[in-house]
Amino acid sequence: MSAEIGLLALVVVVVLVVGAADVFVDGCLGVGRLLGVAPFVLTVALSGLETENLAAGIATNAGGLSGAAAGTFLGGVTFLALGVAGLGGLIAPMRVELPRRFVAWTALSPLPLLVFAVDGRLSRVEGALLVLWFVVALVGAARSGRELLAGDGDGERERHPLARLVVGLTVLTGGGLLIGDGLRVVVRHLGIPATLLGNTALAATVEAEELARVAVPARRGRPELALGNIAGTLIHFAALNAGVIALIKPLTLDHDTTLFYLPAAAASPAIFAVMLGVRGRLGRLEGAILAAVYAAYLAAAILISS
């Protein structure tokens, strides 16, 4: 397979996986409504359930591309906290009062990952501890942000929610494996460092739909849902995704990851949280600042990989 065909296949599969993720989440929401689960609990728990990201990380790590696998959650965290939040603020300025404890949980969410991974390795034990931290952080964010995340819960009911859940999960699993195969083809033919690709292009393409999930509710006058989506996804990536990937197969992090991508992922949620806590809004000025920081991150990533 040529590099061009491999790259095209990678893009097509990413689009397919993103669509399957939406079907899966719709199924989860529908099943939750049938079971009578509180709307705010579903919002917190499922806002960050980016299973396409997790599937891609598992597949690339199983294929021996641990740097790219780590990039799915490290690069994903940085992209969300800086890139998505920044562009979201530019497209649809938001003003909302955020509970201080909710902001704190958002800022603190990646710190255990930083502590465990700073030695260049994530073991299965550390993966299990990250999953436990995910539960703690998710419950803490949900409890502290009930007013922020509360909704009327009367959205349109999905038809056949259980079927949506099963089909979405099946496509996600197969798509994650294909993403790993496509990534290996691109890396082998184009010579792009796997760590750079995983932390930038792959993270951004897999999570591209997040921009719509932020801009749409903000434009509809629900900025708390937009910001809650970002915060919930950050907690999932920094704790659950990293933990599950390491549980399945321990991760060995390369030099660039431990010295640059890991600290960047740990710092970006804090920058996002401080911006919200101090400014009390995510307007065009704040969005421009976050987007500029992300652009600087991309430039530095290319520089250290050249």
N, C-alpha and C positions, 0 to 999 in steps of 0.2 A: 504494500500500500504506500502510495506517494505521500509526501508531507502535506500537499494541498488537499488531497482526499481525506487524509487523517484529520486535518484541521476542520474541514467542512463537516465531517462526521461528528467531530467533537461539538461543534456549534449546534448541529441538528439535535444531537442527543441532549445537550443542555436545555434546549428549548422544550423538548419532550418531557424531560424530567421536571422542569419548572411547572409545566402544565399539570403533570401528574401530582405534584406536591399540592397544588390548589385543590384538585379532586380529593386527595387524601384528607386535607384539612377540613374541607366541606363535609366529608363523611364523619370525621371526628366531631364536628360541631353538631351535626344532625343526630348522631348517636347520643351525644351529651344531652341534647334537648329531650330526647326520648327517655333518658334515664333521670331527668330532672336535676341535672347538675347546675349549680348557680352560674349565671352568665359571667360574672367577674372572674370566677375560677377558670372557666374555659378561656377567657381572654388572656389571662396571665400564662396559663399552661400551654396554650396552643399558638400564641403569637410568635413564639420562637421555635416552633416545631418544624424546623427546616430539614426535613428528612432527606431531601436531595443532597444537601450539604454533607450530612452524616454518611449517606451512602457513598458519595464521592470520596470522602476521607477514608472510609474503610477499604474501598476498592484500591485506591492508590497506595495505601500502606501495605495491603496484602501483596501488591505488585512490586514492592521494593522501593517505592518512591516516598520515603518517609518525610522528606522535606516538603513535597507537594501536599502530602496528607496533613501535615501540621499547618500548612498554609490555608487549608479549607476552613479551619476554625480561627487561626491567628489572623490571617488576612481578612477573613469574614468579619471578625470583631472590629478591626481597624476600618474596613470599608463602611460598616454600618454606623459606627460612632462618629466618623468624620465625613466620609463621602456621602452616604445616604442622608444623614442629618443635615449636612451642609447644603446639599442640593434641595432637600425638602424645604429648608428655611428660605432658600432663594425663590422656589416655585410658589410655596404657600406659607407665608409668614404665620407664626403661631405665638399666641400668648396664653399661658395657663399657669395657675398656681399648683406647683408640685409639692406633695408632702416631703418634708426634709428626709425622713427615713427612707422613702422610696428612692430619692436621689442618691442617698448613701449606699443602699444596696446595689444600685446600678454601678456606682464607682468602685465598690469593693469586689464585685463579682469575679474579676480575673486575677485577684491577688493570690489565691491558692495555686492557680496554674503557674504563675510566675515563680512561686517558691518551689514547687515540685520540679519544674522543667529547667530551672536555671543551670543545673548540672549537665544538661544536654541529653537527658533521657526521661521518658515517662514510663514507669513500670506498671504492671497490672495492679499492684497494690495502690499505687498513686492514682491510677485510673478509677479504682473503686472509691477512693476517698473523694475524688472530684465528683463522682456521681452523687455521693452523700452530700457534698457541699452544694450541689445543684438543688437538691431537695430543700436544704436549709435556706438557701438564697431565694429560691422561688417562693417558698412559703412566707419568708420575711417580706419580700417585695409585694406579694399579694395582700398580706395583712396590713402592711403600712400604706398601701395604695388603693384601698377599697373604694374610696370616693373617686379617685382618679380613674379607675378602671370600671367603675360601675356603669352598667347600661340597662336599657329596658328589657333586653333579652327577647324582644318580639320580632326579630328579623325573619325574613322569609324562610320557611322550612325547606330543607333540601329533600328532594325525592330520593328514595332508596339510599338512605345514608350508609347502611352497612355495606351495600355493594360498592358504593363510592370509596369507602375506606379500604376494602379488600383490593379493588382494582388499582387504586392509587398506590398502595403499598407494594403491590406486585410490580408495577411499572417502575417505581422508584428503585426497587432492588436491582432489577435488570439494567436500568439506566445507569445506576452508579457503577456497575461493572463495566459497561461500555465506555463511560467517561474515563475510567482508569486505562482502558485499552487505547482510547483515542489520545489521551495525554502522553502515554508512552511513545506512540508513533510520532507525535509532534516533537517531543523532546529528542528522540533519536535522530530525526531527519533535519530538524532546524537548529539543533544545538542550543536551544533555549534552556537555561538552568531550571530544573524542575522546581526548586524552591522559589525562584522568582515567579514562575508561571503560576504556581499554586497560591502564592500570597497576593497576587495582583489580578491577572486576567481571569483565572479560574474562579477565584473568590467573587470577583465583581460580576461575571457572567451568570454564575449560579444564583447570585442574590440580587440580580437586576430588578426583579419584580418588587423588591422591597421599597423602591422609590415610589411606585404607585400606591403601595399599602400605606405609605406615609402621606403622600400628597393628597390622595383622594379624601380621606376622612378630615384632613385639615381644611380642605376647601369646602367641605360640607359643615364646617363649624364644630368639629369634634377633634380638636388638637390633642386632647388627653389620650385619645385612642391611638393617634399617630405616634406620640412620644412613648406611650406604653408599649406599643409594638416594638419600637427600637430597643427599649430597656429589656423587655422579655426575651427578645432574640439574643441580645448580648449575654444574658445569663445562661441561656441554652448553649450557645457556642463555647463560652469560656469554661463551662463546667460539664454539662452533659455530653456534648459532642466530643470534646477532648477526652473525657473519661471513658466513654464507650469505645472509642477508637483504640485507646491504650489497653483497655481490658481485652479486646479481641486479639491485638498484637502489639506488644510494647513498642514505643516510638523512640527512635534515636534521632536527635536533632543536630543538624550541622552547625558549623561555626556562624554562618550568616543568620540562622534562625535564633540562636541563643543570644547573640550580641545585638541584633537589630529587630527582627520581626517579633520576637517575644516581648521585649520591652515596649515596643510600639503598641502591641495589642493590649498590654497591661495599662499603658498610659492613656490610650484614646478614650475609653469609657469615662475615666476621671476628667478628661478635658471636656467631654460632652456634658457630664454631670455638673461640673463647676460652671460651665456656661449657662446651664439652665438654672442652677441654684442662685448664682449671683445676678444674672440678668433677668431671670423670671420670664424669659421668652426665647423663642427661636425665630428671630426676624431675619430680614435680608442681610443686615450687618453681621449678625452672629453666623448665619449660614455661609456668608462669604469667607469669614475667618476659618470656619471648620473646613470648607472646601479647599482653601488655600493650604491649610496644614496637610490635608490629604494629598494635594498635588506635590507638596514638598516630600512627603513620604514616598510617592511613586518615583520621583526623581532620584531620591537617595537609594531606593531599591535597585533601580537600573544601574546606578553608579557603582554600588558595591558588588554587583553581579558581573560587571564588565571586566 
